[in-house]
């Protein structure tokens, strides 16, 4: 008995697990990715804020080349680093802990 040939269908497979949209790509210098504190540890939230600060600086530098200082609002930093809180004291404390953390650059 002859079979019907399966034609091309336009049906797409539905994903079982809904995945969120991928985050903006952040291209950092390799030396900035591989850092290690000289004492203590850098926590996850500190690392996220560090990445957000670098991303913001790169964005501002692309608009105004040669810029030497950068700024970001606390609300923008909280949002960029994925912090769902209005606790500005926590954000300030985390950034201040980054300022006082001495790191070895280009760790690898």
Buried (B, 14 or more C-beta within 10 A) or exposed (E): EEEEEEEEEEEEEEEEEEEEEEEEEBEEEEEBBBBEBEEEEBEEBBBBBBBBBBBBBBEBEEEEEEEEEBEBEBEEBBEBBEBEEEEEEBBEEBBEBBEEBEBEEEEE
